Amino acid sequence: MTDAIRSASTVLPEDLTKNTLSVLSNVEMEVRVELGKAKLTVKSLLSLASGDVIELDRPANAPVDVLVNGTLVAKGEVVVVDDEFGVRITEVVGKDSEESNPKDKR
């Protein structure tokens, strides 16, 4: 493929620079932090009252999952910043990780 045709039809990873990626800087993405999961019957869900506790499938000291548009991208720990919750990233998950796309595990 000639350089002229390649530049018109494809962008290779080595061609990407901060200037090329800056076009994406204002694209909004959903970032979700998952503490854990629980399964409840509809009956149990409807009987919940203020003060009830739902037990999750993770221990209290386990890292939380940070998902971007449903894909696991990092793990972290919950922190409090000015009376609001935040997440300190402790590990960035590689694209080769078997956990990197939790949708595939369903």
C-alpha distances in whole Angstrom, upper triangle without the diagonal:
4,7,8,6,6,10,11,10,11,13,13,17,17,16,19,22,25,25,22,24,27,26,27,31,33,32,35,35,37,39,41,44,45,48,49,50,53,53,56,58,59,62,62,60,62,65,63,65,65,65,64,62,58,58,54,52,52,54,55,53,50,47,46,42,40,38,35,34,36,34,36,34,37,41,44,48,50,51,53,52,55,57,53,51,48,46,45,42,43,39,36,35,31,29,29,33,35,37,34,34,37,37,35,39,41
4,5,5,6,9,10,11,11,13,14,17,17,15,19,21,25,24,21,24,27,26,27,30,33,32,35,35,39,40,43,45,47,50,51,52,55,56,59,61,61,65,64,62,64,67,65,67,67,67,66,63,60,60,56,54,54,56,56,55,51,48,47,44,41,39,36,36,38,36,38,36,39,43,45,49,51,52,54,53,55,57,54,52,49,47,46,43,44,41,37,36,33,31,32,35,37,39,36,36,40,39,38,42,44
4,6,5,6,8,10,10,11,12,15,14,12,16,18,21,20,18,21,23,23,25,27,30,29,33,33,37,38,41,43,45,48,49,50,54,55,58,60,60,64,63,60,63,66,64,65,65,65,64,62,59,58,54,53,52,54,55,53,50,46,45,42,39,37,34,34,36,34,36,34,37,41,43,46,48,49,51,50,53,54,51,49,46,44,43,40,41,39,35,34,31,29,31,34,36,38,34,35,39,38,38,41,43
4,6,5,6,9,10,12,13,17,16,14,17,19,22,20,18,21,23,22,24,27,29,29,32,33,37,38,41,44,46,49,50,51,54,55,58,60,60,64,63,60,63,66,64,66,65,66,65,62,59,59,55,54,53,56,56,54,51,48,46,43,40,38,35,34,37,35,37,35,38,42,44,48,49,50,52,51,53,55,52,50,47,45,45,42,43,40,37,36,33,31,33,36,38,39,36,36,40,39,39,42,44
4,6,5,6,8,11,13,16,17,14,17,20,23,21,18,21,24,22,24,27,29,28,31,32,35,37,40,42,44,48,48,49,52,53,56,58,58,62,61,58,61,64,62,64,64,64,63,61,58,57,54,52,52,54,55,53,50,47,45,42,39,37,34,33,35,33,35,34,37,41,43,47,49,50,52,51,53,54,51,49,46,44,44,41,42,40,36,35,32,30,31,35,36,37,34,34,38,37,36,40,41
4,5,5,6,8,9,13,13,11,14,17,20,19,16,18,21,20,22,25,27,26,29,29,33,34,37,39,41,45,45,46,49,50,53,55,55,59,58,56,58,61,59,61,61,61,60,58,55,54,51,49,48,51,51,50,47,43,42,38,36,34,31,30,32,30,32,31,34,37,40,44,45,47,49,48,50,52,48,46,43,41,41,38,39,36,32,31,29,26,28,31,33,34,31,31,35,34,33,37,39
4,6,6,7,9,12,12,9,12,14,17,16,13,16,18,17,19,22,24,24,27,28,31,33,36,38,40,44,45,46,49,50,53,55,55,59,58,55,58,61,59,60,60,60,59,57,54,54,50,49,48,50,51,49,46,43,41,38,35,33,30,29,32,30,32,30,33,37,39,43,44,45,47,46,48,50,46,45,42,40,39,36,38,35,32,31,29,26,28,32,34,34,31,31,35,34,34,38,39
4,6,8,11,15,15,13,14,17,19,17,14,17,19,17,19,23,24,23,27,28,31,33,36,39,41,44,45,46,49,50,53,54,54,58,58,55,57,60,58,60,60,60,59,57,54,54,51,49,49,51,52,50,47,44,42,39,36,33,30,29,32,30,33,31,34,38,40,44,45,46,48,46,49,50,47,45,42,41,41,38,40,37,33,33,30,28,30,33,35,35,32,32,35,34,34,38,39
4,7,10,13,15,13,14,17,20,19,15,17,20,18,19,23,24,23,26,26,29,31,34,37,39,42,43,44,47,47,50,52,52,56,55,52,55,58,56,58,58,58,57,55,52,52,48,47,47,49,50,48,45,42,40,36,34,31,28,27,29,28,30,29,32,36,39,42,44,45,47,46,48,49,46,44,41,39,39,37,38,35,31,31,28,25,27,30,32,33,29,29,32,31,31,34,36
4,6,10,11,10,11,14,17,17,13,15,18,16,17,20,23,21,24,24,27,29,32,34,36,39,40,41,44,45,48,50,50,54,53,50,53,56,54,56,55,56,55,52,49,49,45,44,44,46,46,45,42,39,37,33,31,28,25,25,27,25,27,26,29,33,35,39,40,42,44,43,45,47,43,41,38,36,36,33,35,32,28,27,24,22,24,27,29,29,26,26,29,29,28,32,34
4,7,8,6,7,11,14,13,10,11,15,14,15,18,20,19,22,22,26,27,30,32,34,37,38,40,43,44,47,49,49,53,52,49,52,55,53,54,54,54,53,51,48,47,44,42,42,44,44,43,40,36,35,31,29,26,23,23,25,23,25,23,27,30,33,36,38,39,41,40,43,44,41,39,36,34,33,30,32,29,25,25,22,20,22,25,27,28,24,25,28,28,28,31,33
4,5,5,7,11,14,14,11,13,16,16,16,19,22,21,24,23,26,27,30,32,34,37,38,39,42,44,47,49,50,53,52,50,52,55,53,55,54,54,53,50,47,47,43,41,40,43,43,41,38,35,34,30,28,26,23,24,25,23,24,22,25,29,31,35,37,38,41,40,42,44,41,39,35,33,32,29,30,27,23,23,20,18,20,23,25,26,23,24,27,27,27,30,33
4,5,5,9,12,13,11,11,15,15,15,17,20,19,22,21,24,24,27,29,31,34,35,36,40,42,45,47,48,51,50,48,50,53,50,52,51,51,50,48,45,44,40,39,37,39,40,38,35,31,30,27,25,23,21,22,23,21,22,19,22,26,28,32,34,35,37,36,39,41,38,36,32,30,29,25,26,23,20,19,17,15,17,20,23,24,20,22,25,26,26,29,31
4,6,8,11,13,11,12,15,17,17,19,22,22,25,24,27,27,30,31,33,36,38,39,43,45,48,50,51,55,53,51,54,56,53,55,54,54,53,50,48,47,43,41,40,42,42,40,37,33,33,30,27,26,24,25,27,24,24,22,24,28,30,33,35,36,39,38,41,42,39,37,34,31,30,27,28,25,22,22,19,18,19,23,26,26,23,25,29,29,29,32,34
4,6,10,10,8,10,13,14,15,17,21,20,24,24,27,27,31,32,35,38,39,41,44,46,49,51,52,56,54,52,54,57,54,56,55,55,54,51,49,48,44,43,42,44,44,42,39,35,34,31,28,27,24,25,27,25,26,23,26,29,31,35,37,38,40,38,41,43,40,38,35,32,31,28,30,27,24,24,21,20,22,25,28,29,25,26,30,31,31,34,36
4,7,8,6,7,10,11,12,14,17,17,20,20,23,24,27,29,31,34,36,38,41,43,46,49,49,53,51,48,51,53,51,52,51,51,51,48,46,45,41,40,39,41,41,39,36,32,31,28,25,24,21,22,24,22,23,20,23,26,28,32,33,34,36,35,37,39,36,34,31,29,28,25,27,24,21,21,19,18,21,24,26,27,23,24,28,28,29,32,34
4,5,5,6,8,11,12,13,16,17,20,21,24,24,27,29,32,35,37,39,42,44,47,50,50,54,52,49,52,54,51,53,51,51,51,48,46,45,42,41,40,41,41,38,36,32,31,29,25,25,22,23,26,24,24,21,23,27,28,31,33,33,35,33,35,38,35,33,30,28,27,25,26,24,21,22,20,20,23,25,28,28,25,26,29,30,31,34,36
4,5,5,6,9,10,10,14,15,18,19,22,22,26,27,30,33,35,37,41,43,46,49,49,52,51,48,50,52,49,50,49,49,49,46,44,44,41,40,38,40,39,37,35,31,30,27,24,23,21,22,25,23,24,20,22,25,26,29,30,30,32,30,32,34,32,31,27,26,25,23,25,23,20,22,21,21,24,26,29,28,25,26,29,30,31,34,36
4,6,5,7,10,10,13,15,18,20,23,24,28,30,33,36,38,40,43,45,48,51,51,54,52,49,52,54,51,52,51,51,51,49,47,46,43,43,41,43,42,40,38,34,33,30,27,26,23,24,27,25,26,23,25,28,29,32,33,33,34,32,34,36,34,33,30,29,28,26,28,27,24,25,24,23,27,29,32,31,27,28,32,32,33,36,38
4,6,6,8,10,13,14,17,18,22,23,27,29,32,35,37,38,42,44,46,49,49,52,51,48,50,53,50,51,50,50,50,48,46,45,42,42,40,42,42,40,37,34,32,29,26,24,21,22,25,23,25,22,24,28,29,32,33,34,35,33,35,37,34,33,30,29,28,26,28,26,23,24,23,21,25,27,30,29,25,26,29,30,31,34,35
4,5,6,7,10,11,14,15,19,19,23,25,28,31,33,35,38,40,43,45,45,49,47,44,47,49,47,48,46,47,46,44,42,42,38,38,37,38,38,36,34,30,28,25,22,21,17,18,21,20,21,18,21,24,26,29,30,30,32,30,32,34,31,30,26,25,25,23,25,23,20,21,20,19,22,24,27,26,22,23,26,27,28,31,32
4,5,5,8,10,13,15,19,19,23,25,29,32,34,36,39,41,44,46,46,49,48,45,47,49,47,47,46,46,46,44,42,42,39,39,38,39,38,37,35,31,29,27,23,22,19,19,23,22,23,20,22,25,26,29,30,30,31,29,30,32,30,29,26,25,25,23,26,25,21,23,22,22,25,27,30,28,25,26,28,29,30,33,35
4,6,7,8,12,14,18,20,23,26,29,32,34,36,39,41,43,45,45,48,47,44,46,49,46,47,46,47,46,45,43,43,40,40,39,41,40,39,36,32,30,28,24,22,19,19,22,22,23,21,24,27,28,31,31,31,32,30,32,34,31,30,27,27,27,25,28,27,23,24,24,23,26,28,30,29,25,25,28,28,30,33,34
4,6,5,9,11,14,16,20,22,25,29,31,32,35,37,39,42,41,45,44,40,43,45,43,44,43,43,43,41,39,39,36,36,35,37,36,35,33,29,27,24,20,18,15,15,19,18,20,18,20,24,25,27,28,28,29,28,30,31,28,27,24,23,24,22,25,24,20,21,21,20,24,25,27,26,22,22,25,24,26,29,30
4,6,8,11,14,15,19,21,25,28,30,32,35,37,39,42,42,45,43,40,42,44,42,42,41,42,42,40,38,38,35,35,34,36,35,34,32,28,25,23,19,18,15,16,19,19,20,18,19,23,23,26,26,26,27,25,26,28,25,24,22,21,22,20,23,23,20,21,21,21,25,26,28,26,23,23,25,26,28,30,32
4,6,9,13,14,18,21,24,27,30,31,34,36,38,40,40,43,42,38,40,43,40,41,39,40,40,39,37,38,35,35,34,36,35,34,32,29,26,24,20,18,15,15,19,19,21,19,21,24,24,26,26,26,26,24,26,27,24,24,21,22,23,22,25,25,22,23,24,23,27,28,29,27,24,24,26,26,28,31,31
4,7,10,12,16,19,22,26,28,29,32,34,36,38,37,40,39,36,38,40,38,39,38,39,39,37,35,36,33,33,32,35,34,33,31,27,24,22,18,16,12,12,16,16,18,17,19,22,23,26,25,26,27,25,27,28,24,24,21,21,22,21,25,24,21,21,22,21,25,25,27,25,21,21,23,22,25,28,28
4,7,9,13,16,19,23,25,26,29,30,32,34,34,37,36,32,34,37,34,35,34,35,35,33,31,32,29,30,29,32,31,30,28,25,22,19,16,14,10,10,14,15,17,16,18,20,21,23,23,23,24,23,24,25,21,20,19,19,20,20,23,22,20,21,22,21,25,25,26,23,20,20,21,21,24,26,26
4,6,10,13,16,19,21,22,25,27,29,31,31,34,33,30,32,34,32,33,32,33,33,31,29,29,26,27,26,28,28,28,25,22,19,16,12,10,7,6,10,11,13,13,15,17,18,21,20,22,23,22,24,24,21,19,17,17,19,17,21,20,17,18,19,18,21,21,22,20,17,16,17,17,20,22,22
4,6,10,13,16,18,19,22,24,25,28,28,31,29,26,28,31,28,29,29,29,29,27,25,25,23,23,23,25,25,25,23,20,16,14,10,8,6,5,8,10,12,12,14,16,17,19,18,20,21,21,23,22,19,17,15,15,17,17,20,19,17,17,19,18,22,21,21,18,16,15,15,15,19,20,20
4,7,10,13,15,17,20,23,25,27,28,31,29,26,28,30,27,29,27,28,27,25,23,23,20,21,20,22,22,21,19,16,13,10,7,6,5,6,8,9,10,10,11,12,13,15,14,16,18,18,20,20,16,14,12,11,14,13,16,16,14,15,17,17,20,19,20,17,14,14,14,15,18,20,20
4,6,10,12,13,17,19,21,24,24,27,25,22,25,27,24,25,24,24,24,21,19,20,17,17,17,19,18,19,17,14,10,8,6,5,6,8,8,9,9,10,11,11,12,13,13,15,17,17,20,19,15,13,11,11,13,13,16,16,15,15,18,18,21,19,19,16,14,14,13,14,17,18,18
4,7,9,12,15,18,20,24,24,27,24,22,25,26,23,24,23,23,22,19,17,17,14,15,14,16,15,15,13,10,7,6,5,6,9,11,10,11,10,10,10,9,9,10,9,12,14,16,18,17,14,11,9,8,11,11,13,14,14,14,17,18,21,18,19,15,14,14,13,15,18,18,18
4,6,8,11,14,17,20,22,24,21,19,22,24,21,22,22,21,20,17,14,14,11,11,10,13,13,14,11,9,6,5,7,8,11,13,11,12,10,12,11,10,10,11,10,14,16,18,21,19,16,13,12,11,13,13,15,15,15,15,18,19,21,18,17,14,14,14,12,14,17,16,16
4,7,10,14,16,20,21,23,20,19,22,22,19,21,20,19,17,14,12,11,8,9,8,10,9,10,9,8,5,7,9,11,15,16,14,15,13,15,13,10,10,9,9,13,15,18,20,19,16,12,12,11,13,14,15,15,17,17,20,21,23,20,19,15,16,16,14,17,19,18,18
4,7,11,13,17,19,21,18,17,20,21,18,20,20,19,17,13,10,9,5,6,6,9,10,12,9,10,7,8,11,13,16,17,14,15,13,16,15,12,13,13,13,16,18,21,24,22,19,16,16,14,17,17,17,17,18,17,21,22,23,19,18,14,16,16,13,15,17,15,15
4,7,10,14,16,18,15,14,18,18,16,19,19,18,16,13,9,8,5,6,8,11,13,15,13,13,11,11,14,14,17,18,15,16,15,18,17,15,16,16,16,20,22,24,27,25,22,19,19,18,20,20,21,20,21,20,23,23,24,21,19,16,17,16,13,14,16,14,13
4,6,10,13,14,12,11,15,15,14,16,18,17,14,11,7,7,5,6,10,13,14,17,15,16,15,15,18,18,21,21,18,19,19,22,21,19,20,19,19,22,24,27,29,26,24,21,22,21,24,24,24,24,25,23,26,27,27,24,22,19,21,19,16,17,19,16,15
4,7,10,12,10,9,13,14,13,17,19,18,15,13,9,9,9,9,13,16,18,21,19,20,18,18,20,20,23,22,19,21,21,24,24,22,23,23,23,26,27,30,32,30,27,24,25,25,27,27,27,27,28,26,29,28,29,26,23,20,22,21,17,17,19,16,14
4,6,8,6,6,10,11,10,14,16,17,13,12,9,10,11,12,16,18,20,23,22,23,21,21,23,23,26,25,22,24,24,27,27,25,26,26,25,28,29,32,33,30,28,26,27,27,30,30,30,30,31,29,32,32,32,29,27,24,26,24,20,20,22,20,17
4,5,5,6,9,10,11,15,18,19,15,15,12,14,14,16,19,22,23,27,25,27,24,24,26,26,28,27,24,27,27,30,30,29,30,29,28,31,32,35,36,33,31,29,30,30,33,33,34,34,34,33,35,35,35,32,30,27,29,26,23,22,24,22,19
4,5,5,6,9,10,14,17,18,15,16,14,16,17,19,22,25,26,29,28,29,26,26,28,27,29,27,25,28,28,31,32,31,31,31,29,32,33,35,36,33,31,29,31,31,34,35,36,36,36,34,37,36,37,34,32,29,30,28,24,23,26,24,21
4,5,5,6,9,12,16,17,14,15,14,16,18,20,23,25,26,30,29,30,28,28,30,30,32,31,28,31,31,34,34,33,33,32,31,34,34,37,38,34,32,31,33,33,36,37,38,38,38,37,40,39,40,37,35,32,33,31,27,27,29,27,24
4,5,5,7,10,13,14,11,12,10,13,15,17,20,22,23,26,26,27,25,26,28,28,30,29,27,29,29,32,32,30,30,29,28,30,31,34,35,31,30,28,30,30,33,34,35,35,36,35,38,38,38,35,33,30,31,30,26,26,28,26,23
4,5,6,9,12,13,11,11,10,13,14,17,20,22,22,26,25,26,23,24,26,25,27,27,24,27,27,30,30,28,28,28,26,28,29,31,32,29,27,25,27,28,31,32,33,34,34,33,36,36,37,34,32,29,30,28,24,24,27,25,22
4,6,9,12,14,12,14,13,16,18,20,23,25,26,29,29,29,27,27,29,28,30,29,27,30,30,33,33,32,32,31,29,31,31,33,34,30,29,27,30,31,34,35,36,37,37,36,39,39,40,37,35,32,33,31,28,27,30,28,25
4,6,10,12,10,12,12,15,17,20,23,25,25,28,28,30,27,28,30,30,32,32,29,32,32,35,34,33,32,31,29,31,31,33,34,30,29,28,30,31,34,36,37,38,39,38,41,41,42,39,37,34,35,33,30,29,32,30,27
4,7,9,6,9,9,13,15,18,21,22,22,25,25,27,24,26,27,27,30,29,27,30,30,32,32,30,29,27,25,27,27,30,30,27,25,24,27,28,31,32,34,35,36,35,38,39,40,37,35,32,33,31,28,28,31,29,27
4,6,6,9,11,14,17,21,22,23,22,26,27,28,26,27,29,29,31,31,30,32,32,34,33,31,30,28,25,27,26,29,29,25,24,24,27,28,31,33,34,36,37,37,40,41,42,39,38,34,35,34,31,31,34,32,30
4,6,9,11,15,17,21,22,23,21,25,26,26,24,26,28,28,31,31,29,32,31,33,32,30,28,26,23,24,23,26,26,22,21,21,24,26,29,31,33,35,36,36,40,40,42,39,38,34,35,34,31,32,35,33,31
4,6,10,13,15,19,20,20,18,22,23,25,23,25,27,28,31,31,30,32,31,33,31,28,27,24,21,23,22,25,25,21,21,20,23,25,28,30,31,33,35,35,39,40,41,38,37,33,34,34,31,32,35,32,31
4,7,10,13,16,18,18,17,21,22,23,22,24,26,27,30,30,28,30,29,31,30,27,26,24,22,23,23,26,27,23,22,21,24,25,28,30,31,32,34,34,37,38,39,36,34,31,32,32,28,29,32,30,28
4,6,9,13,14,14,14,17,18,20,19,21,23,24,27,28,26,28,26,28,27,24,23,21,19,21,21,24,25,22,21,19,22,22,25,27,27,29,31,30,34,35,36,32,31,28,29,29,25,27,29,27,26
4,6,10,12,13,13,17,17,18,17,18,21,22,25,25,23,25,23,26,25,22,21,20,18,21,22,25,26,23,22,19,21,21,24,25,26,27,28,28,31,32,33,29,28,25,26,25,22,23,26,23,22
4,7,9,10,10,14,14,16,15,17,20,21,25,25,23,24,22,25,23,20,20,18,17,20,22,25,27,24,22,20,21,21,23,24,24,25,27,26,29,30,31,27,26,23,25,24,21,22,24,22,21
4,6,8,9,12,11,13,12,14,17,18,21,22,19,20,19,21,20,17,17,16,15,19,21,24,26,24,22,18,19,18,21,21,21,22,23,22,26,27,27,24,22,19,21,20,17,19,21,18,18
4,7,10,12,10,12,12,13,16,17,21,22,19,19,17,20,19,16,17,16,17,20,22,26,28,26,24,21,21,19,21,21,20,20,22,21,24,25,25,21,19,16,19,19,15,17,19,16,16
4,6,8,6,9,9,11,15,17,20,22,19,19,16,19,17,13,14,13,14,17,20,23,26,24,22,19,19,17,18,18,17,18,19,19,22,23,23,20,19,16,18,19,16,19,20,17,18
4,6,5,9,10,13,17,19,23,25,22,22,19,21,18,15,14,13,13,16,19,23,26,24,22,19,19,17,18,18,17,18,21,20,23,25,26,22,21,18,21,22,19,22,23,21,22
4,6,8,10,13,16,19,23,25,23,23,20,21,18,14,13,10,11,13,16,19,22,20,19,16,16,15,16,17,16,18,20,21,24,26,27,23,23,20,22,23,21,24,26,23,24
4,7,9,13,16,19,22,25,23,22,19,19,16,12,11,9,10,12,15,19,22,21,19,16,16,14,14,14,13,15,18,19,22,25,25,22,22,19,21,23,21,24,26,23,25
4,7,10,13,16,19,22,20,19,15,16,13,10,9,8,10,13,17,20,23,22,20,16,16,13,13,13,11,13,15,15,19,21,22,18,18,15,17,19,17,20,22,20,21
4,7,9,13,16,19,17,16,13,13,10,6,5,5,8,11,15,18,21,20,18,14,13,10,10,9,8,9,12,12,16,18,19,16,17,14,15,17,15,19,21,19,21
4,7,10,13,16,14,13,10,11,9,6,5,6,7,11,14,17,20,19,16,13,11,8,10,9,10,10,12,12,16,18,19,16,17,13,14,15,13,17,19,18,19
4,6,10,13,11,10,7,8,6,5,7,9,10,14,17,19,22,21,18,14,13,10,11,10,10,10,10,10,13,15,16,13,14,10,10,11,10,13,16,15,16
4,7,10,9,8,6,6,5,6,7,10,11,14,16,17,21,20,17,14,11,8,10,8,10,10,9,9,13,14,16,14,15,12,10,11,11,14,16,16,18
4,6,5,5,4,6,7,9,11,14,14,17,19,20,23,23,19,16,14,12,14,12,14,13,11,10,13,13,16,14,14,11,9,9,9,11,14,15,16
4,5,5,7,7,9,12,14,16,17,19,21,21,24,24,20,18,15,14,15,13,16,14,12,12,13,13,16,15,16,13,11,10,11,12,15,17,18
4,6,9,10,13,15,17,20,20,22,24,24,27,26,22,20,18,17,19,17,20,18,15,15,16,14,18,17,17,15,12,10,11,11,14,16,16
4,7,9,12,14,16,19,19,22,24,25,27,27,23,20,19,17,19,17,19,17,15,14,15,14,16,15,15,12,10,8,8,7,11,12,13
4,6,9,12,15,18,19,22,24,25,28,28,24,21,19,17,18,15,17,15,12,10,11,10,12,11,12,9,6,5,7,8,10,12,13
4,6,8,11,15,16,19,22,23,26,26,23,19,17,14,15,12,13,11,9,7,9,9,11,9,10,7,5,6,7,9,11,12,14
4,7,10,14,16,18,21,22,25,26,22,19,16,13,13,10,11,9,6,5,7,8,11,10,12,9,6,9,10,13,14,15,18
4,7,10,13,15,18,19,23,23,20,17,14,10,10,7,8,6,4,5,8,11,13,11,13,10,9,11,12,15,17,17,19
4,7,10,13,16,18,22,22,19,15,13,9,8,6,6,5,6,7,11,13,15,12,14,11,11,13,13,17,18,18,20
4,7,9,13,15,18,18,16,12,10,6,5,4,5,7,9,11,14,17,19,16,18,15,14,17,16,20,22,21,23
4,6,10,12,16,16,14,10,8,5,5,7,7,10,12,14,18,21,22,19,21,18,18,20,19,22,24,23,25
4,7,10,13,12,10,7,6,5,6,9,10,13,15,17,21,23,25,22,23,20,20,21,20,23,26,25,26
4,6,10,10,8,6,5,6,7,10,12,15,17,20,23,26,28,25,27,23,23,25,24,27,29,28,29
4,7,6,5,5,6,8,10,13,15,19,21,23,27,29,31,29,30,27,26,28,27,29,32,31,32
4,6,5,6,6,9,10,14,17,20,21,24,27,29,32,30,32,28,27,29,28,31,33,33,34
4,6,8,10,13,14,18,20,23,25,28,31,33,36,34,35,32,31,32,31,33,37,36,37
4,7,10,13,15,19,21,24,26,28,32,33,36,34,35,31,31,32,31,32,36,35,35
4,7,10,13,16,19,22,23,25,28,30,33,31,32,28,27,28,27,29,32,32,32
4,7,10,13,16,18,20,22,25,27,30,27,28,25,24,25,24,26,29,28,29
4,7,10,13,15,16,19,22,24,27,24,26,22,21,23,22,24,27,27,28
4,6,9,11,13,15,19,21,23,21,22,19,18,20,19,22,25,24,26
4,6,9,11,14,17,20,22,20,22,19,18,21,21,24,26,26,27
4,6,7,10,14,16,19,17,19,16,15,18,18,21,23,23,25
4,7,10,13,16,18,16,18,16,15,18,19,22,24,23,26
4,6,9,13,14,12,15,13,12,15,16,20,21,21,23
4,6,9,12,10,13,12,10,13,15,18,19,20,22
4,7,8,7,10,8,7,10,12,15,16,16,19
4,5,5,9,9,7,11,13,16,16,17,20
4,6,8,9,6,9,12,14,14,15,18
4,6,9,7,10,13,15,13,15,18
4,5,5,8,11,13,12,13,16
4,6,7,9,11,9,9,13
4,6,6,9,9,8,12
4,6,9,9,10,13
4,5,6,8,10
4,5,5,7
4,5,6
4,6
4
